[in-house]
């Protein structure tokens, strides 16, 4: 009986360990990385808007 319980436990643990699902990351473009890195930089608001627009535009190409 102990062997049966141990075998079931091993099968369950192996099943749980192999059920990892790779979650796809959002599409990261160079423009978005630049925008994200410059978010805390002291910049003019219009320059920040241009970076944001470039990021959004690059995602849909």
C-alpha positions in Angstrom: 0.0 0.0 0.0 2.9 2.4 0.8 4.4 1.8 -2.6 1.1 2.6 -4.3 0.7 5.9 -2.4 4.3 6.8 -3.1 3.8 6.0 -6.8 0.7 8.1 -7.0 2.4 11.0 -5.2 5.4 10.9 -7.6 3.0 10.9 -10.6 1.1 13.8 -9.2 4.2 15.8 -8.4 5.7 15.1 -11.8 2.4 16.2 -13.5 2.4 19.5 -11.5 6.0 20.2 -12.3 5.5 19.7 -16.1 2.3 21.8 -16.3 4.3 25.1 -16.6 2.8 27.3 -19.4 5.0 29.8 -21.0 3.2 33.1 -20.9 4.0 35.2 -24.0 5.5 38.6 -23.3 4.0 41.6 -25.0 5.8 42.7 -28.1 8.7 45.0 -27.0 10.0 47.3 -29.7 13.1 49.5 -29.6 10.9 52.6 -29.5 9.0 51.3 -26.5 12.2 50.4 -24.6 13.5 54.0 -25.3 10.2 55.5 -24.1 10.3 53.4 -21.0 13.9 54.2 -20.2 13.2 58.0 -20.6 10.0 58.1 -18.6 11.8 59.5 -15.5 14.2 61.7 -17.4 13.6 65.5 -17.2 12.2 66.2 -20.6 9.9 68.6 -22.3 6.3 67.3 -22.3 6.1 67.4 -26.1 9.3 65.3 -26.4 7.8 62.8 -24.1 4.6 62.7 -26.1 6.6 62.1 -29.3 8.4 59.1 -27.6 5.1 57.7 -26.5 3.5 58.1 -29.9 6.5 56.4 -31.5 6.1 53.5 -29.1 2.4 53.1 -29.8 3.0 53.4 -33.5 5.7 50.8 -33.5 3.5 48.2 -31.9 1.0 48.2 -34.8 3.5 47.8 -37.6 
